[in-house]
Amino acid sequence: MTGWPSRLAAVLLALSVLTAPTARPGGAQSYPARAVKLIVPYAAGGPNDIMARLIAQKLSTSLGGQFYVENAAGAGGTIGTGVAAKAPADGHTLLVANQDLIVQPIIKSKVPYDPFKSFAPVASLVAAPEMIVVHPSLAASNMKELLALLKDNPGKFSYASTGYGTTPHLACEWLFKLAYGLDVVHVPFQGAAPAVQSVLAGHTPIFHIVVPAAAPHVRQGTMRALAVASSKRSPFLPDVPTLEEAGIPGHEVGFWMGVLPRRHVLGFGEPLAGADRANSQGSGRQGTVGHSRVRSI
């Protein structure tokens, strides 16, 4: 996650190559022919929403068209994702999704989309670890103290999540209930922003949250960071130990975010795959969209 602004700039460059005005077969209009909607399946103010608005602003400026964000929160992101899956496959509706896109169909019997057939990834935006934070009033300065506090007070404390079946929900269920058999109350919200507000207010004092979203609050002292759910410490908060360093091995949880149009969008896929390959060569990273599912659009 170092060089986050430059990473965003590289993605925007790839998107600009994809969306550069080009002639379409049969005399179709160049892209974008009309306003482009970026659907965020969570409440406004969270990581997906902030990134989507940054992209919309930059693309509107660079391409001369209108790119705007529409929030469609609920059901762990499946409501908004379902809306995007039913949109015309013409490139004028883009989904800004995270790992819940894949997780929700696994844990739920029915969702209004197929993660592989409904969409095709065109750009990876963010990859970052998650971490465990608590409200400063909680009598726990490390993971050992938090686990002891929860054990001594069954059912008294609660943790926030971004919705049923989302990464924060599953991560806390595994850590607190499956691994340690603790009785902690789950309080779901329709995205990261309302969950963060609840944590800051002390209503739900425990949260499993992506590191960049928590870092400003930790530095301000309005959240206390206990451990990072990754194999290495985060450069955002280098003084915060990993869970393994805190005595809890085998618990690594990451967050990713990407842009996905409907599959079978004319002209999408290969142009961006080429742009992403160029971006990969320049940055030394592996390509994020040079994948057969993208090239076959």
Phi and psi in degrees as a GROMACS rama.xvg file:
@    title "Ramachandran Plot"
@    xaxis  label "Phi"
@    yaxis  label "Psi"
@TYPE xy
-69.6481  150.973  THR-2
65.5528  38.5776  GLY-3
-57.873  -45.621  TRP-4
-61.0688  -39.5099  PRO-5
-69.3628  -32.4899  SER-6
-63.5709  -44.205  ARG-7
-61.5908  -41.8046  LEU-8
-61.8504  -39.2626  ALA-9
-64.5454  -40.238  ALA-10
-65.5212  -42.7455  VAL-11
-62.592  -35.2273  LEU-12
-62.8109  -44.1716  LEU-13
-62.7824  -42.7179  ALA-14
-64.4766  -36.4292  LEU-15
-65.7331  -38.1973  SER-16
-63.078  -42.4631  VAL-17
-60.5456  -43.291  LEU-18
-99.1136  12.0788  THR-19
-61.1252  140.348  ALA-20
-57.3165  122.286  PRO-21
-138.274  153.978  THR-22
-71.8913  139.521  ALA-23
-104.883  147.584  ARG-24
-57.1026  145.885  PRO-25
76.4528  16.7059  GLY-26
77.7901  19.1317  GLY-27
-67.5626  158.016  ALA-28
-70.7161  155.07  GLN-29
-70.9202  162.609  SER-30
-96.6806  135.961  TYR-31
-86.9768  139.293  PRO-32
-82.2069  -18.4834  ALA-33
-155.992  -173.515  ARG-34
-60.9658  142.099  ALA-35
-108.873  125.992  VAL-36
-96.8983  128.856  LYS-37
-104.108  110.12  LEU-38
-86.6808  126.19  ILE-39
-110.489  116.2  VAL-40
-82.8286  30.084  PRO-41
-140.82  170.526  TYR-42
-66.8331  156.053  ALA-43
-63.9258  146.626  ALA-44
100.073  -9.2753  GLY-45
-88.7612  -179.963  GLY-46
-57.0071  -45.5085  PRO-47
-61.3024  -42.3455  ASN-48
-66.7265  -44.3128  ASP-49
-63.2929  -45.9782  ILE-50
-64.0273  -41.5544  MET-51
-62.5137  -39.6049  ALA-52
-70.3233  -34.8725  ARG-53
-62.9357  -45.3675  LEU-54
-65.0844  -44.9838  ILE-55
-59.2116  -42.618  ALA-56
-64.2199  -45.7745  GLN-57
-66.8966  -42.2615  LYS-58
-70.7167  -35.3451  LEU-59
-61.5642  -40.0022  SER-60
-71.5279  -46.3401  THR-61
-76.2757  -28.4924  SER-62
-105.201  -10.1133  LEU-63
76.3618  5.89815  GLY-64
-106.813  179.014  GLY-65
-102.077  119.613  GLN-66
-115.817  124.816  PHE-67
-137.091  160.336  TYR-68
-104.089  137.166  VAL-69
-126.637  122.432  GLU-70
-88.8057  131.24  ASN-71
-135.962  78.5013  ALA-72
-86.1746  159.518  ALA-73
129.407  152.763  GLY-74
56.0784  42.5375  ALA-75
65.1914  26.479  GLY-76
93.6543  -6.69974  GLY-77
-75.3327  -25.4558  THR-78
-66.2145  -53.4438  ILE-79
-64.6099  -37.209  GLY-80
-65.2478  -37.2535  THR-81
-65.1348  -37.6154  GLY-82
-61.6432  -45.0608  VAL-83
-63.8943  -36.0507  ALA-84
-67.9857  -23.9769  ALA-85
-95.2806  -2.35648  LYS-86
-72.0762  155.221  ALA-87
-57.538  141.283  PRO-88
-85.2503  62.908  ALA-89
-122.771  9.86846  ASP-90
82.1622  2.65727  GLY-91
-100.485  6.70195  HIS-92
-131.508  121.1  THR-93
-119.671  140.738  LEU-94
-100.999  129.602  LEU-95
-102.81  99.1655  VAL-96
-115.622  166.175  ALA-97
-127.55  -163.3  ASN-98
-63.1003  -17.3478  GLN-99
-61.7181  -23.2093  ASP-100
-54.913  -38.9115  LEU-101
-89.7285  -36.7798  ILE-102
-70.096  -43.093  VAL-103
-56.7346  -44.746  GLN-104
-64.877  -20.8698  PRO-105
-76.7954  -38.6777  ILE-106
-98.0981  -10.4572  ILE-107
-115.518  144.437  LYS-108
-68.8648  -26.4767  SER-109
-152.452  130.184  LYS-110
-131.014  156.035  VAL-111
-82.8402  33.5024  PRO-112
-165.247  164.006  TYR-113
-115.28  119.083  ASP-114
-61.275  -22.2989  PRO-115
-100.347  -31.9155  PHE-116
-93.3185  -26.6834  LYS-117
-82.0077  -31.432  SER-118
-132.562  166.294  PHE-119
-140.781  127.175  ALA-120
-69.5951  138.536  PRO-121
-119.385  -17.9127  VAL-122
-160.285  137.029  ALA-123
-94.199  129.8  SER-124
-101.512  -47.7487  LEU-125
-144.396  141.568  VAL-126
-137.854  123.638  ALA-127
-154.172  152.842  ALA-128
-77.9001  162.813  PRO-129
-101.246  170.282  GLU-130
-149.356  164.115  MET-131
-103.262  124.427  ILE-132
-124.787  158.651  VAL-133
-137.24  161.362  VAL-134
-68.5863  141.468  HIS-135
-57.9459  -20.9372  PRO-136
-76.4734  -15.4236  SER-137
-71.0486  135.427  LEU-138
-79.3435  62.1765  ALA-139
-153.315  116.927  ALA-140
-104.539  -3.80603  SER-141
-154.323  174.15  ASN-142
-66.111  -35.9271  MET-143
-61.8915  -42.746  LYS-144
-69.5422  -35.5201  GLU-145
-64.9724  -46.5879  LEU-146
-62.5086  -39.5841  LEU-147
-66.473  -40.0021  ALA-148
-63.4304  -43.7132  LEU-149
-67.9864  -36.4746  LEU-150
-66.0795  -38.3679  LYS-151
-79.568  -13.248  ASP-152
-132.249  66.6197  ASN-153
-60.9709  130.377  PRO-154
76.6264  0.918701  GLY-155
-85.8266  -34.5717  LYS-156
-107.285  157.407  PHE-157
-129.522  158.587  SER-158
-125.193  148.221  TYR-159
-91.4256  153.024  ALA-160
-142.441  169.856  SER-161
-90.3067  13.2241  THR-162
135.659  162.236  GLY-163
-62.7209  130.249  TYR-164
81.3506  3.04639  GLY-165
-82.2104  170.159  THR-166
-58.2814  -47.1372  THR-167
-59.3452  -36.8794  PRO-168
-64.4049  -53.0616  HIS-169
-64.8841  -38.4264  LEU-170
-63.8245  -42.3423  ALA-171
-70.9712  -37.755  CYS-172
-61.0598  -43.3462  GLU-173
-65.3757  -47.8337  TRP-174
-68.6678  -52.8078  LEU-175
-81.7985  -44.432  PHE-176
-92.4652  -47.8126  LYS-177
-75.9048  -46.1474  LEU-178
-75.8868  -36.0823  ALA-179
-122.483  -3.08037  TYR-180
64.3837  32.4589  GLY-181
-91.5391  150.005  LEU-182
-98.5598  98.5976  ASP-183
-126.495  137.199  VAL-184
-83.6071  130.884  VAL-185
-91.6465  129.129  HIS-186
-122.729  105.513  VAL-187
-85.66  147.358  PRO-188
-126.805  171.786  PHE-189
-93.7009  44.0908  GLN-190
136.686  174.644  GLY-191
-71.5486  -37.1517  ALA-192
-59.8548  -52.228  ALA-193
-66.576  -30.1911  PRO-194
-66.4297  -43.0964  ALA-195
-60.8433  -43.3118  VAL-196
-61.3987  -37.158  GLN-197
-67.9666  -38.2165  SER-198
-67.1779  -44.4419  VAL-199
-61.3314  -33.198  LEU-200
-81.6298  -9.65075  ALA-201
83.9218  6.48888  GLY-202
-70.7204  -43.8504  HIS-203
-122.952  94.7462  THR-204
-77.1389  -1.82489  PRO-205
-124.732  140.674  ILE-206
-152.175  139.688  PHE-207
-104.161  108.148  HIS-208
-136.161  151.688  ILE-209
-65.6838  139.692  VAL-210
-56.1636  -50.8609  VAL-211
-60.0074  -30.2613  PRO-212
-73.5873  -28.9724  ALA-213
-89.761  -27.0299  ALA-214
-53.334  -46.3262  ALA-215
-60.49  -38.3812  PRO-216
-70.4398  -35.9964  HIS-217
-65.7129  -43.715  VAL-218
-65.3188  -32.524  ARG-219
-80.4046  -10.8981  GLN-220
84.8877  8.62328  GLY-221
-89.1676  -10.033  THR-222
-135.71  150.517  MET-223
-112.055  122.96  ARG-224
-87.2165  129.561  ALA-225
-102.92  -40.0046  LEU-226
-166.789  152.292  ALA-227
-100.578  134.788  VAL-228
-89.8147  59.6077  ALA-229
-147.876  170.551  SER-230
-75.8235  -20.9562  SER-231
-127.959  157.131  LYS-232
-67.896  153.716  ARG-233
-85.0713  137.531  SER-234
-65.9983  -19.3792  PRO-235
-68.0148  -38.5724  PHE-236
-137.717  73.2012  LEU-237
-65.2499  -16.6346  PRO-238
-85.1003  -8.25256  ASP-239
-87.2305  125.622  VAL-240
-72.6346  161.754  PRO-241
-78.6204  165.111  THR-242
-63.6263  -34.931  LEU-243
-64.5955  -40.2968  GLU-244
-64.97  -28.1718  GLU-245
-84.3204  3.39249  ALA-246
94.2648  14.4949  GLY-247
-124.283  86.471  ILE-248
-79.0897  159.35  PRO-249
80.9065  12.124  GLY-250
-118.796  92.0727  HIS-251
-121.009  124.332  GLU-252
-132.109  125.831  VAL-253
-118.831  166.753  GLY-254
-127.417  134.094  PHE-255
-133.847  158.824  TRP-256
-143.049  140.67  MET-257
-148.942  171.654  GLY-258
-108.224  131.214  VAL-259
-136.201  120.985  LEU-260
-87.267  173.266  PRO-261
-61.5945  150.444  ARG-262
-67.3161  161.618  ARG-263
64.3567  33.9312  HIS-264
-85.9899  121.636  VAL-265
-59.3037  125.687  LEU-266
87.8308  -9.11273  GLY-267
-91.1611  156.396  PHE-268
109.549  -85.6975  GLY-269
-63.3228  -41.5167  GLU-270
-58.2526  -42.1827  PRO-271
-72.8745  -35.3313  LEU-272
-58.7044  -40.4029  ALA-273
-65.6238  -41.7561  GLY-274
-64.1275  -39.3046  ALA-275
-69.8998  -35.7774  ASP-276
-63.1918  -40.2553  ARG-277
-64.1454  -40.3726  ALA-278
-63.803  -39.1564  ASN-279
-64.3693  -43.3063  SER-280
-64.4072  -36.668  GLN-281
-73.4825  -31.9669  GLY-282
-99.6492  -12.4737  SER-283
79.5994  8.69829  GLY-284
-101.332  167.986  ARG-285
-76.787  143.215  GLN-286
-59.998  146.446  GLY-287
-101.982  -18.2526  THR-288
-126.058  1.30529  VAL-289
-78.5006  63.2016  GLY-290
-122.179  148.941  HIS-291
-57.8024  -33.4774  SER-292
-67.0599  -31.0648  ARG-293
-77.0534  -44.7403  VAL-294
-66.7836  -21.977  ARG-295
-88.7804  1.85975  SER-296
